Amino acid sequence: MKRAVVLRFPGTNCEFDTDYALEKLGFSVDIVWHKEEKLPECDLVVVPGGFSYGDYLRSGSIARFAPIMKAVTEFANRGGYVLGICNGFQILTEAGLLPGALKRNNSLHFISKFQHIKIVNSDNKFLQNCKVGDILNIPVAHADGNYYIDDEGLAKLKENNQILIRYCDENGDRVVLNGSVESIGGVCNESKNVFGLMPHPERAIELALGSIDGIKMLEGLRT
């Protein structure tokens, strides 16, 4: 059985949703407190959504210095798989594990709704069960999801196929959701073992919740 670790910071609020989704996919899950200095043996680390440290200073900027993040960085540098969802994405950019930064939404309002996304690249473990061009319906819930990267960094993302998802409408055409550069909703690192995204696939794993498209996004991690 695959083993996953889900991190918990003060203000995290999606750890149990993430635990449920991963267990549904067949993972054994440990929830690990931010003050721990070591990770248990695992195949995957998930940094879930929420408001770590109340989003004071800047989303993810304090969590980046938590003791557990040193172990996560070492795990990622050894090739371990790390997934950051929403606030987790913000933390991974602050920690330097992913390029770019997350800014305030261009509307200056919190966005909470189902949102269509398009799979841009699937040549990675995270989205290996998806096809390029697939359109999925996944919830978003964020105030700081405006992904920014400079022109040089954007060119590098494109060159290395690091842009994994973009916001779109039901027909697959790009939409401006929060002001993100080129409607980017998620990116990976050059080695493709660290993936961050603003949408919440763990909230789309039961029909009763409105969508099971999150299963398609996450099930590749169990193989």
Steps between C-alpha positions, in 0.01 A plus 500: 500500500626847410565731794427872499575777746266798530649803676314706758582860591309737729214609273502196270139402430514243221706226662202273565355553152838405359531202734157377387582538131833319530353216705225464240777451244663232715770693685595455862512856638687667786419860598823665616521812719712790375737489798621150417852490357478167319260341257385140548578264215269595215450510125328837487485823703195722464496861619125565524286811480400743770644815652833400653584740784194703404668609174674772700780684317425311176333167424741217577786729598511392866425133438800490271721523814326224696734220616323238286570694181872425522414131490256558213768685302748217557233246399428692179870540421536121523228462239206449737157606376352815655155640425393848615133593481387865529678628813736207449586638155572837658726335760695310234569818303609680818730208582661518156380152403293648216563805280286812508282654769132527593357851531164643602219423254460783251142552622628534859221259599501142625389261224311182592329300225536212259739588220588324176869434445687363199785249522796659322766237565460146631856371464532474877393258770237733643288526186606184319142372488383818326540595137620833367190703425280329759256744660422437867262667742677566830417736791715804571504696826765768537574869543866480394497280192635748248805314367786726395828425329719728288543459125828311530351260754187453288709408196685244709174350627381457141831358382497233772126422486459618858160666452259219589156663516328819385163650589247472219130496418299186429623509138866519599554864414715693748328718756631763738410364843734685734753682282751215473759533224356321194222357721743261668345294779783261580868435427765243580875521553755410234537146635120461497482353849355814665158627387303796629149604399233737627191282424394241760482150346441351846162677501393331176512131586130428574201553270314639799752785503430586137793339316730199507756655264740528792541124496635518145750764613624305803477133407829504308679545832412151620691317227 
